[in-house]
Amino acid sequence: MVLRQPSGIYIDCANPRRSISSKPAYVLIRKLVAGFRAAGLRKGDCVCIDAFNNVGVDTSRYCNITDLRQLHYPVIVQGIIAAGGTFLDTNPTYTSYELHHALKVSKTKFIITERDLLAAIKLPASELNIPASRIFLFGRYHGIGVPEHYTWRTLLEHGEEDWVRFNDLHTARNTTAFLMLPSGTTGLPTAAQLSH
């Protein structure tokens, strides 16, 4: 596959110099596919991201990106879906009670969160039998105060694999890509499914 290099397909509107162009995004997605599969993700497994949606980290060692502060949130979402998983986004202000409900209703198998949000999600994850080995952190924290958790970048260390492909309408309509939790104005929210 030949990929052109536009100035950026993911651009930080607050700082347009921060961007990810098509080739680095393509490589990162393929690495995430391999990493999620190596971690045990199976088709249909839910991956919850409990974080703010502007996550910048240095991945230059993984895919020759010269700008060291890239936007990776949307690329990680694409990596989840490309590996055959389902993406769930939770509000970073959720309490442990709300997180327990979100993780339970979505049948979450993996979590990616921030160190500052880890305390709220650890108890519900434990109660729902999500092992620490399936909770990944944004940033550079492995071994620094949270030795039982790996950074999400460890998912990039398993080579590259191609993503799940299909080209028929029936499969597209019946394959969940996203789970969204509406506001739950009359109680705890249910998960709304969005297909491909």
C-alpha positions as CSV (number, residue, x, y, z in Angstrom):
1,M,0.0,0.0,0.0
2,V,1.4,3.4,-1.0
3,L,0.6,6.2,1.5
4,R,1.0,9.8,0.7
5,Q,2.3,12.1,3.5
6,P,-0.1,15.0,4.0
7,S,0.9,17.5,6.7
8,G,-1.5,15.7,9.1
9,I,-4.6,13.7,9.2
10,Y,-4.9,14.1,13.0
11,I,-4.3,17.7,14.0
12,D,-4.4,19.3,17.4
13,C,-6.6,22.3,16.8
14,A,-5.0,24.1,19.8
15,N,-1.5,23.5,18.3
16,P,-1.6,22.7,14.6
17,R,2.1,21.8,14.6
18,R,1.1,18.7,16.6
19,S,-0.2,16.2,14.1
20,I,0.0,12.7,12.8
21,S,0.3,12.1,9.1
22,S,-1.1,9.0,7.3
23,K,2.0,6.8,7.2
24,P,2.8,7.0,11.0
25,A,-0.9,6.5,11.7
26,Y,-1.0,3.4,9.5
27,V,2.1,2.0,11.3
28,L,0.8,2.7,14.7
29,I,-2.6,1.1,14.0
30,R,-0.9,-2.0,12.6
31,K,1.3,-2.2,15.8
32,L,-1.7,-1.7,18.0
33,V,-3.5,-4.6,16.2
34,A,-0.6,-6.9,16.9
35,G,-0.3,-5.6,20.5
36,F,-3.9,-6.0,21.4
37,R,-4.0,-9.5,19.8
38,A,-0.8,-10.5,21.7
39,A,-2.5,-9.2,24.9
40,G,-5.4,-11.6,24.3
41,L,-8.0,-9.4,22.6
42,R,-10.6,-11.4,20.8
43,K,-13.2,-10.4,18.2
44,G,-15.9,-8.3,19.9
45,D,-13.9,-7.7,23.2
46,C,-14.5,-4.3,24.6
47,V,-11.7,-1.9,25.3
48,C,-12.5,1.0,27.6
49,I,-10.6,4.3,27.4
50,D,-11.0,6.2,30.6
51,A,-9.0,9.3,29.8
52,F,-9.0,12.8,28.5
53,N,-9.1,12.7,24.7
54,N,-5.9,14.7,24.1
55,V,-3.1,12.4,24.8
56,G,0.4,13.3,23.6
57,V,3.4,11.0,24.1
58,D,6.7,10.2,22.5
59,T,6.5,7.3,20.0
60,S,9.4,8.3,17.9
61,R,11.2,5.0,18.7
62,Y,8.3,3.0,17.3
63,C,7.6,4.6,14.0
64,N,10.1,7.3,13.2
65,I,7.9,10.2,14.1
66,T,10.0,13.4,14.3
67,D,7.4,15.4,16.3
68,L,7.6,13.9,19.8
69,R,4.2,15.1,21.1
70,Q,1.6,13.5,18.9
71,L,-2.1,13.0,19.3
72,H,-2.8,9.3,19.8
73,Y,-6.3,9.0,21.2
74,P,-8.0,8.6,17.8
75,V,-5.3,6.3,16.5
76,I,-5.7,4.0,19.6
77,V,-9.5,4.0,19.0
78,Q,-8.8,2.9,15.4
79,G,-6.3,0.3,16.7
80,I,-9.0,-1.2,19.0
81,I,-11.5,-1.5,16.1
82,A,-8.9,-2.7,13.7
83,A,-7.9,-5.5,16.0
84,G,-11.6,-6.6,16.0
85,G,-12.4,-5.0,19.4
86,T,-15.2,-2.6,20.4
87,F,-14.3,0.8,21.8
88,L,-16.0,2.3,24.9
89,D,-15.2,5.8,26.0
90,T,-16.0,6.8,29.6
91,N,-16.1,10.2,31.2
92,P,-12.9,10.9,33.2
93,T,-15.1,12.4,36.0
94,Y,-17.0,9.1,36.6
95,T,-17.0,7.8,40.1
96,S,-16.0,4.2,40.8
97,Y,-19.7,3.4,41.0
98,E,-20.4,4.8,37.5
99,L,-17.3,3.1,36.2
100,H,-18.4,-0.2,37.6
101,H,-21.7,0.1,35.8
102,A,-20.0,1.2,32.5
103,L,-17.5,-1.7,32.6
104,K,-20.2,-4.2,33.5
105,V,-22.8,-3.2,30.9
106,S,-20.1,-3.1,28.2
107,K,-18.4,-6.4,29.3
108,T,-15.1,-4.6,29.1
109,K,-12.0,-6.8,28.9
110,F,-9.3,-4.2,28.6
111,I,-8.8,-0.6,30.0
112,I,-6.6,2.2,29.0
113,T,-6.5,5.1,31.5
114,E,-4.3,7.8,33.0
115,R,-2.3,7.4,36.2
116,D,-4.4,10.2,37.8
117,L,-7.6,8.3,37.0
118,L,-6.3,4.8,38.0
119,A,-7.6,4.9,41.6
120,A,-11.2,5.3,40.5
121,I,-11.2,2.4,38.0
122,K,-9.0,-0.2,39.9
123,L,-11.8,-1.3,42.3
124,P,-14.5,-1.8,39.7
125,A,-12.0,-3.5,37.3
126,S,-11.0,-5.9,40.1
127,E,-14.7,-6.6,41.1
128,L,-15.4,-7.4,37.4
129,N,-12.3,-9.7,37.1
130,I,-10.3,-7.4,34.8
131,P,-6.7,-8.3,35.6
132,A,-4.1,-5.6,36.2
133,S,-2.2,-7.0,33.2
134,R,-5.1,-5.7,31.0
135,I,-5.1,-2.2,32.4
136,F,-2.7,0.0,30.4
137,L,-1.7,3.5,31.3
138,F,-1.0,6.6,29.2
139,G,2.4,8.1,29.9
140,R,5.7,6.7,31.2
141,Y,4.7,5.1,34.4
142,H,5.6,1.4,34.2
143,G,7.7,0.6,37.2
144,I,7.2,4.0,38.8
145,G,4.6,3.7,41.5
146,V,2.4,1.4,39.5
147,P,4.5,-1.6,38.7
148,E,1.6,-3.9,38.0
149,H,0.4,-1.8,35.0
150,Y,2.1,-1.4,31.6
151,T,2.0,1.8,29.5
152,W,-0.1,1.6,26.4
153,R,3.2,1.8,24.4
154,T,4.0,-1.8,25.3
155,L,1.2,-2.7,22.8
156,L,3.5,-1.3,20.1
157,E,6.2,-4.0,20.8
158,H,4.7,-7.0,19.0
159,G,5.4,-6.2,15.4
160,E,2.6,-5.3,13.0
161,E,-0.5,-7.1,11.8
162,D,-3.2,-6.3,9.4
163,W,-6.7,-5.3,10.6
164,V,-9.9,-7.1,10.4
165,R,-11.5,-6.6,7.0
166,F,-15.0,-7.2,5.6
167,N,-16.8,-5.8,2.7
168,D,-20.4,-6.8,3.0
169,L,-23.3,-4.8,4.4
170,H,-24.6,-7.5,6.7
171,T,-21.3,-7.8,8.5
172,A,-20.9,-4.1,8.7
173,R,-24.4,-3.7,10.2
174,N,-23.9,-6.5,12.7
175,T,-20.4,-5.7,13.9
176,T,-20.2,-3.3,16.8
177,A,-17.5,-0.7,16.6
178,F,-18.4,1.7,19.4
179,L,-20.3,1.6,22.6
180,M,-21.6,4.9,23.9
181,L,-23.1,5.7,27.2
182,P,-25.8,8.3,27.0
183,S,-26.4,10.7,29.9
184,G,-28.6,8.4,31.8
185,T,-31.0,11.2,32.9
186,T,-33.5,8.6,34.4
187,G,-30.8,6.4,36.0
188,L,-27.6,4.7,35.0
189,P,-27.0,4.7,31.2
190,T,-27.3,1.7,29.0
191,A,-24.7,1.1,26.2
192,A,-25.8,2.3,22.8
193,Q,-24.2,0.3,20.0
194,L,-22.8,1.8,16.8
195,S,-21.9,-0.6,14.1
196,H,-19.4,-0.2,11.3
